Structure formats: C-alpha cells, structure tokens
Amino acid sequence: MIMENTNINFENITENDLLNIPFQFNTITSFPVDVLPAKIQEIINITSETLDFPVDYIAASLLTAVSIAIGNTYKVQVKNGWNESAVLYMALVGKSGINKTHPLSFALNPIQNRDKKSYQVYELKKQEYDKLQALSAKDKKEQCIDEPQKPYWYKFIVSDFTPEALIQVHKYNKRGICVYMDELAAWFKNFNRYNNGSEMEFWLSAWSTKPLIIDRKNGDPVFLPNPYIPVVGTIQNKVLIEMSKNGRNDNGFIERILFVMPDNLIKPYWSEKEISQHILNNWHDIINFLLDLQQQYDESLNPLSSILKFDEKAKEHFKNWRNSNDDLINNADDAFSSIYSKLEIYVIRLALILQMADYACKNDQNIQCITENAVTAAIKLIEYFRITASKVHAIINNTNIETNYSKDKIDLFNALPDIFTTKEAINIGQGFGKNEKFMDRFISDEKMFVKTSHGNYAKIK
C-alpha cells in the first residue's frame, strides 16, 4: 500500500505521486493526518496543541462527524446495483483518563447545536399542541380547529435509547441519525435488554444499510428502506474482551467496527495555548455545509440519495488495491479474512467521506464524482485501520506475548521491526541461530504477525 513516509496532501497530490505509490500493505502505524483536507489538518493540529487532543482521536472523531452530516444525501456507486453510504462504526480505544471523550464532543458540537435549536422549535410546538389538546371537542368544533398532530423532535444524536425509541427517532429524521455512546460497552452490553429478539442482527443489518422492518408491540410497524445509523464512542482496552462475548466475535460484528488505538499514548502536561475562534468557526462551517445539503425524498417520503461515481483513474486505483486485498483475504484464516472483507467496504465509504469533506472545506457546491485523490487517501486510512484491527484481534484472543511464548521467541519478536519482509526476518533469525524453515513458521503465527502482502509482514503489538 502506501509507504509510511509518503506525504499525501489531499489538496495538492499530483498524478506522478499516485503512479509512484507502491502496493505494500500495513505501513501505516499512526493516523495518516496528511491525507485529509488542509483545513481539517489544521483543526487537528491546533486542537492537539491547545486542547491536548490525541491526534488519532480527534482525526477519527472529525471523520465520524462528517459521516453523520452526510447522512442519506449522497452515496457512491461502485457498480450498477452496488451503492455504498458513508456509515461508520467507530471506536476510540484507550485507558481511562487519556482524553478520548473531549475530541468526540468537539467534533459533534456543530451537530448537537442543530439538535438544541430543533428542540427549541419542538418545545414551542409541543406547548401549542398541549394547549389545543386541552380544549374540549365542543370548543374545537366552535373554533374550527382540526385534531392537532403531535409534534416530534427532529434530531441527529441519540445516546440513551431503547431500540423502539431509536427507530422512532429515525422515522422522523430519515436523513440519518447517530448513536453516540461515551462508553461503547453500554451499547453492546445492552443488546436484547428490552426484549428477547435479535438486536444483534439489527446492528449487523444497520451497518450494511439493509432495509429495516420493526414490528412494535404497542404501535404501528416501522419500515425504514434506507437506514442510516453510524455508531461512535469510546472503550477501554480491558473492555474489548467483553465486546467479543455472546457470539459477537463469530458473526462479523466486531469486524464492522473501525478501531482507533494510538501506541504509547501519554497524557501531556498543561498547555497555556488557546484555540482561536477561527478554528472553531472553520469546523462549524465544514459541518454546516454538509448539514445544509438538501435531502431528496421519493413520493413515499423515503430518502433518495444523490449518486457519485468513481472517475476512471479512481476506479482503476480502487480495483488494483482491491485485487491486492483479495489476495490477503484468500490467504488469511477466517478471522482475518472477515476483517479484510469489511475493510474493502470501508475503503469505499471513506472515499465518499473524504470527497465530501473536501467539497465542504472548499465550500464547493459542484459535487461531481469520487476522484483518485479521495481513493488514495481512503486506502492510506484503511491501512491504519488494518493494523488496529490486528491489535484488537490479538487482545480479544488473549495473545499476550510475554505469558504465552518462550523467552527466545519473545526476544526474536522484539528484534524484528514493526514492518518487515521475509528476507529481513530470515537475516535477523540467523543472528539468533534460527534457520530459514524455523523463521517461515515463526512469522506465520497469526497471533504475533499479520501477513500484509506476499513477502511482507507487520507485528501485532
């Protein structure tokens, strides 16, 4: 894929740059901020300096906010009959007190401001509704007042909900809603809390944006042909194992989540630097541009999405990457095969998100297609998430190098670089008295290493 030291600025990448990018997977070990639009890079850098936001957390949070703001307004067409939305399931992973929540709050603030304003409108309508409801039937008839319709709150962010309430909110905001949980454990631990049904299957289908039909015990059924429900929140490393319980490690649920896991993260000392209003305004302008995009509806008031297609170079670049990813899928065990399959979908979704973010940063209403720049940036992002998925897989499957392996294997593991080739591993192994056959078996251990492409490996740390 893209080399770790390759700088790819989303706004000024050249065709020559793209032609010289080799397909070498898993060289992205820190969040590749350089692929984002310049305005968003500035927001990330400034909030990191002034508000102590870890770069990985704020970058992923901003991407998620863009996903929410896009909603059902736009989709990307991969082929005829194959369209993808911008839905993300995102988890910020880290120990308690390391500043995971504040970046999310910052990113979602413009959207929550919309919710605050719409709630004020709702309150006024509700007061009027209650006033009319208090009238007798005789008074309504004398004043020629029709039976009032109960108002609803049109909102985007949902945090504390029952499944039935969630669907009701989405029914009124068909553009799309987001489940935001400060602690994601509260999300998956409450599956089927209110019924014995198949809430897990609901979330599997919601990620795939398949039509949802909800039969309610105390109300009319709800049919959502175009669900749009991103999920975002934080989780501690030690809770990841809980996430894998009750079959969630076997049905593709965990593979649907993008994990953000910075290495060696420490809480910085107090900074006297203050964030400028200019940065705050820029972020609000970007999200408000997307929120102001007109949502189209069909005759049944179901959302219609404007369709963006890959331009020819973008399609060719995606095809080449996908073929390389398919090789990994075909040669991986079931767990990694499932992970890599979901990453293919996420490359498409991230390309749409990055393209729309670029339009928003430029305030460009002439939205035309998915460019090669967007696909290149999405691929570099997905290689970061390939590494983090491997880390989560190791934690969930209790792959503790220190307790599960002999000292000589631990020393050999530590001697290998984070990214290496088969030849490099063999050369290092010789220094430990290990022959080529031993090293081939050693680096094939999927609890310690992930094969990123033919002859290339990455350590799972």
C-alpha angles and dihedrals in degrees: 000000000000119000117245094239094048110114111212113181108194093219103046107028112137131218089245090057091054094049091054097051108109122215100245114143130220103019092126110094099155128045107281098230091167092076093063125091113278094248092055092046088055092051091050094048095045095046089049091053098042106028099030092239111167106242096233093051098048093043092052091044092054091049090051092050089053089051091053093047093051093054116154094334094098139021133178121237113219095174135343105295094014114096126160129202127208097256115146133185103203130182125187106208125200145108121287117281096023094116104260099139101051096060089053092049091051093049095047096043097097090051093046089051087059089052091051092052093046089050090056089054090047092051092054092049091046091053090052091046092051090048092054093043089057091061118097121244088252093054092048091051094047091049092043091239118160120219103281121239116236110248123232135207112248103209142154108206123066121180111156112037150134116233089251092052091048092055091047091055090049091049089062095040104042091165087078144279134216131225106219115186119176086205111032090198087076088059102053097031089059095055107135092003091135100036143008093245132111105282090151090060088049091060093044089054094042090057089052089047090233117162112276125213116190119191106200124204095215104032148021119308118260123222118196110183092178110033117184113185117151116188126211136168147117133276136182120239093242091055093057090086089057088056091060095056129100093037096303090125092056107046104055095262098121092042088062091064125086109216124209109203118163115200121239094357116182131181109254125225121261116291123209092204116114127211114242124237087237091068093047091049092049092055093047090049092052095051094040090053089059095041089053093057108116115252111217123213135197126230090278091053092250115142120264118203126215108235126230120193130203113256114235097266092045091051092049092049092049091047092053092049092046092053089054090047090050089057089057092047092051093050100040130089119256095272097052092038089060092047093051092047091058091047088061090060091045093054088061094045093047091049088056092047093048093046092050090046089054091052090048093050090052093041085231115165091183095093107176119150149333108276131210089251090061093048092048091050092047091051092052090050092049091054088059089052091047089061094046091049088055090051092052091047089054093049094047092049091047095242099172108170093196096055104029102048138057120255094253091055091046090052091048091048091051091048093058117087119243090256120031146153128237090253092053091049092051092050092050090045091057088062088059093047093255121140127222094262092054093049092050089056092042097054090044090068102113091198090067105025141031120213105229099183137331107319095356128106141176129205118242104225 
